Amino acid sequence: SPDIMEKRDGFLTLTRRRIEAAVKSNGAPGIMVAHSMGNTVFRYFLEWLRQEMRDEAFNRYVKQDERRRAKARAQGQVGGYDAPGGG
C-alpha cells in the first residue's frame, strides 16, 4: 500500500518532490494522468499531500506566533500586549 511505500522508501515524498521540480522547471502547472491501480495510488497521494500541506501550514502559523510572542516578550509586552503599568 502507499503508506508502506512511504515508510519503506519515501515514495509519496519523492513523488511530491518530482512534481514540484517539474512544475518549477516548466514554469507552469502540469496535468497528472493515472490508470488502473495508479488511480488509487494517486488518490491516496492527494489525500496524503493535503494532510502534509495542512501540517506545514499549521507549523508555519505556530512558528510565526512563537516569533511574535518572543518579540513581544523582548519588548516587555505580555502576550503581544503592553504589560500592565507599562505604556
VOPAGU-2260 file (C-alpha; in pm, 1 decimal, decimal comma):
REM VOPAGU-2260
SITE   aa  ch    i         X         Y         Z
SITE  SER   A    0       0,0       0,0       0,0
SITE  PRO   A    1     114,2     360,6     -49,6
SITE  ASP   A    2     167,4     425,5     321,6
SITE  ILE   A    3     402,6     126,4     340,3
SITE  MET   A    4     586,8     251,4      30,7
SITE  GLU   A    5     624,4     592,5     201,4
SITE  LYS   A    6     764,2     435,6     517,6
SITE  ARG   A    7     989,4     199,1     323,0
SITE  ASP   A    8    1138,6     432,8      61,7
SITE  GLY   A    9     971,4     773,5      83,4
SITE  PHE   A   10     754,9     712,8    -223,8
SITE  LEU   A   11     499,4     985,9    -155,1
SITE  THR   A   12     761,9    1242,6     -56,4
SITE  LEU   A   13     966,9    1158,4    -366,0
SITE  THR   A   14     656,6    1187,4    -585,6
SITE  ARG   A   15     583,3    1530,2    -438,3
SITE  ARG   A   16     940,2    1648,4    -497,6
SITE  ARG   A   17     936,6    1522,5    -856,8
SITE  ILE   A   18     609,0    1700,3    -933,1
SITE  GLU   A   19     729,9    2023,0    -770,2
SITE  ALA   A   20    1057,0    2006,0    -966,7
SITE  ALA   A   21     872,0    1950,0   -1295,7
SITE  VAL   A   22     638,5    2243,7   -1229,7
SITE  LYS   A   23     931,4    2466,3   -1135,8
SITE  SER   A   24    1140,2    2372,1   -1440,4
SITE  ASN   A   25     846,4    2413,7   -1679,4
SITE  GLY   A   26     724,0    2731,2   -1515,2
SITE  ALA   A   27     365,4    2614,2   -1548,6
SITE  PRO   A   28     126,8    2371,0   -1379,1
SITE  GLY   A   29     115,5    2017,3   -1510,2
SITE  ILE   A   30    -151,8    1758,3   -1577,0
SITE  MET   A   31    -134,9    1425,3   -1398,9
SITE  VAL   A   32    -263,1    1112,9   -1571,5
SITE  ALA   A   33    -302,0     778,0   -1398,5
SITE  HIS   A   34    -460,6     447,5   -1498,2
SITE  SER   A   35    -561,0     118,7   -1341,9
SITE  MET   A   36    -425,9      88,8    -985,2
SITE  GLY   A   37    -236,8     414,1   -1040,4
SITE  ASN   A   38    -566,4     595,8    -989,9
SITE  THR   A   39    -596,9     451,8    -640,2
SITE  VAL   A   40    -235,0     530,4    -555,9
SITE  PHE   A   41    -267,5     883,8    -692,8
SITE  ARG   A   42    -584,2     945,5    -492,1
SITE  TYR   A   43    -401,1     828,3    -181,5
SITE  PHE   A   44    -112,6    1060,6    -273,8
SITE  LEU   A   45    -351,5    1357,7    -299,8
SITE  GLU   A   46    -500,1    1284,5      42,7
SITE  TRP   A   47    -152,0    1243,5     189,5
SITE  LEU   A   48     -44,1    1570,0      25,5
SITE  ARG   A   49    -347,6    1752,8     162,4
SITE  GLN   A   50    -255,2    1644,1     514,5
SITE  GLU   A   51     113,0    1728,7     462,9
SITE  MET   A   52      26,1    2078,0     341,0
SITE  ARG   A   53    -219,0    2127,0     628,1
SITE  ASP   A   54      50,7    2024,1     876,7
SITE  GLU   A   55     307,3    2252,2     709,4
SITE  ALA   A   56      67,4    2547,6     719,6
SITE  PHE   A   57      -9,4    2479,8    1087,2
SITE  ASN   A   58     360,8    2456,4    1171,7
SITE  ARG   A   59     428,1    2785,6     989,5
SITE  TYR   A   60     146,8    2950,3    1186,7
SITE  VAL   A   61     281,3    2818,6    1517,5
SITE  LYS   A   62     635,8    2933,7    1435,9
SITE  GLN   A   63     509,8    3281,2    1336,1
SITE  ASP   A   64     316,7    3306,5    1662,0
SITE  GLU   A   65     619,5    3191,1    1862,6
SITE  ARG   A   66     835,0    3457,4    1694,7
SITE  ARG   A   67     568,9    3723,9    1759,9
SITE  ARG   A   68     543,9    3626,5    2126,9
SITE  ALA   A   69     923,2    3618,4    2169,4
SITE  LYS   A   70     949,6    3964,3    2014,4
SITE  ALA   A   71     671,8    4092,4    2241,4
SITE  ARG   A   72     847,0    3948,9    2549,1
SITE  ALA   A   73    1174,8    4110,7    2443,5
SITE  GLN   A   74     990,7    4443,5    2420,4
SITE  GLY   A   75     839,1    4397,9    2766,6
SITE  GLN   A   76     495,6    4306,4    2643,3
SITE  VAL   A   77     285,5    4016,5    2769,8
SITE  GLY   A   78     110,0    3803,2    2508,7
SITE  GLY   A   79     166,2    4067,3    2244,8
SITE  TYR   A   80       8,3    4344,0    2454,3
SITE  ASP   A   81     169,3    4605,9    2674,5
SITE  ALA   A   82     228,3    4481,9    3027,5
SITE  PRO   A   83      13,2    4639,2    3299,7
SITE  GLY   A   84     163,3    4964,3    3418,9
SITE  GLY   A   85     378,4    4988,7    3107,5
SITE  GLY   A   86     295,9    5202,3    2820,3
